[in-house]
Amino acid sequence: MRLALVGLLLLMAPLSGCQTSVSVLVADEDLAKPAAPANLKVTLLSKAWDIRDKPRDQVGRHFFLFMPGPQVKPEKERLDRAISKSMKTALEVSGYSVATVDRLRDATGPVVVVQIDDLRNNLFIFPYPLATGWGKMRLSLHVLTPEGKELWAGTTEGHWGIMASLSYMAGFEMRVQSDLKANLNQIIAIVSSEEFKKQIRP
């Protein structure tokens, strides 16, 4: 009975203090600015497209003894809007003047859409208080007409990493931010190219 009680306490201890929300936004000063600003206007869809086979708002999940625990979600707003806001920051850092639309048909010209191709972060606690975290993110860009026809697409290489902790670490912030910044810096290189600029000019 005593062993069962100890086991239950070990199970509940890490889960009771789990961080269940993280920031999925990035500050402009954390991104790499291109040498030559674009000085162009661009229209961005206010929601990212999430094509993952996962719950729409899930950024990650806690695991204990390989059993799934609480989900980790974005702070303050939905994931699709948070990723699009970060995309807007990357475009502005690149020298674009950005207008946003809620629907493709609200635009009068090409619309940039950011797509979440992959985003997952898992924190494995075993044995408590040791923990290992693994995360991955890959975004892609799409330029569409207001009618929904795709004009162009560009993909990032994505980013992934592993973190280890000698004491239980509830937060996913470091992993998520590292992957997000890496993806956005790759996107800045993409939107600074002449190929992309040609697609979004009226």
N, C-alpha and C positions, 0 to 999 in steps of 0.2 A: 504493500500500500504506500509506504514511504517512498519507494523508488518511483512509483507511478506519479506521485505528487511532485517529486523533483523533476521528473521528465516533463510534466505539464507546465511547471514554472519555467523551465528552460525553453519550452515551445512558445509560451506567451510573452516572455521577457522581450525578445527582439521585436516581435510583431506589435506590441503595445506602443512602442516608440517609433514606429516606422514613419518615415517621411513619405507622404502620399501625394505631394504636388511639388513641381519644380518650375523654374522660369524657362521658357522657351523663346526668350527674346535676347537680342544682343545689342550692345551699344556701338555706335558708329566708330568710336575711338579704338575699339577692339579689332577692327577690320583693316585689311591692307588697302590703302588707297592707290589707284592706278596713277601712272606718271602723267597721263593725258586725260583730263575729264571729258566725258562724252558731250556735255552741253546739248543734250537732246531731250525731247519730251517722250514719255512712254506711259502707256496705260496698263495697269496691273489689276488682275482679278483679286478681290478682297479676301477670297478664301482659297487655300491650297486644295488641290485634289489629292485625296488619300486613297491609294490603290492597294494598301496592305490588307492582308487577310487577318485583321485584328480589330478589336473594338476601336472606334474612330478616335477617341480621345486618349487612348493608352500610350504613354511614353515608355513605360517599363513596368516591372513587377518584382516583388520580393519573393524569394523562395526560402523555405526552411526544410532541411532534410529532403530537398528536391520536391517538396510539396508547394504548390503555388500559394502565395499570400496576397496581401493587398496590392491593388494596381497603383501605379504612379501616373498622375495626370498633370496637365499644365496648370500653372497658377492663373487665376483671374479670368481666363477666357479659353475658348475652344482651341484645340490644336491647329485646326485648319486656318483660323484667323491669326494665331500667334506666328505660325510659319510664314504666312503671307506678309505680316508686319515686319518680320526679320528680313524677308526678301525686299521689301520696300526700303529698308535701311541700307541694304547692300547696293541697290540701284542708286540711291541718293549719294552714297559714298563714291560711286562711280561717275557722278556728275550728271545724273538724269533728274529731270523734273518729273515727279511721279503723280499721276492721277489714278484713283482707284474706282472700280465699278463693282457692283454686287452681282451683275449678270452680264454675260458676254454681249447680249443684244443692246445693252445700255451704252456700248462704246460706238464710236464713229470710225474707228480704224483698227489696226492690229492690237491684240490684247495679249499681254504676257501672263502666263499661268505657271505657278510653281507646283510641282507634283512631289508628293512624298512616296518614293519608291520603296524605301526601307527605313524603319526606325524602331529599334528595340533596345531595351536595357534591362538586364536581369542581375539581381544581387542575390547570391547564394550564401546563406549563413549555415556553415557546417564545418566543424562543430562550433557552437556559440562559445566565445565571442569572435571567432575568426570569420572573415567574409571575403568573398571574391566577386567582383562585378565585371560584367562584360557588356559592351554596348556597340551599336552600329547605326549609322545614318547615311542615307543616300538620297539626294534630291535631284530632280531634273527640271529643265525649263522647256516651255512650249509656247509658241506664238500662234494664235488662232485669229480667225476673222470673227466679226460679231455673229456670224451665222454658225460658227462652230467648226469651220474647216481648218485643219492644222496646216500652217504654212512652213513651220520649222520646229525642230526639237534639238535640244542639246543636253547631254548628261554629264554629271560630275563623276569623279572616281569614288566619291563617298569617303567615309572615314570610320575607323573603328578602334577600339582599344580595350585593354583589361586593366582593372585596378584591384589591388589587394589591400586588405586592412587587417592589422593585428588585433584591433578591437572593432566591435560591430559598428559599421558605418551606415547610417540610415539614409543618407542623402545620395541622390543621383546627379546633383547639380554639376559637379565637376565633369562627369562623363558626357552629359547632355550638352553642356556648353562647349566642351572641346570639339565634339563632333559637329555641332552647329556652326561654330566659327570656321572650321576646316571646310565645310560644304559651302558656306557663304563666300569665303575667299576664292574658292574654285569658281563659283558663280560670277564673282567680280571679274575674273579673267575672261570668262565667257562673254559677259555683256560688254566688255571693253573691246571685243574683236570687231572688225569691220563686217564680218559675216552676220553677226547679230544686229549691228546697227542698220544694215541694209534691210533686214526683215521688218524693223519697227518704224522705219520712215514711212510717212503717209504716201 
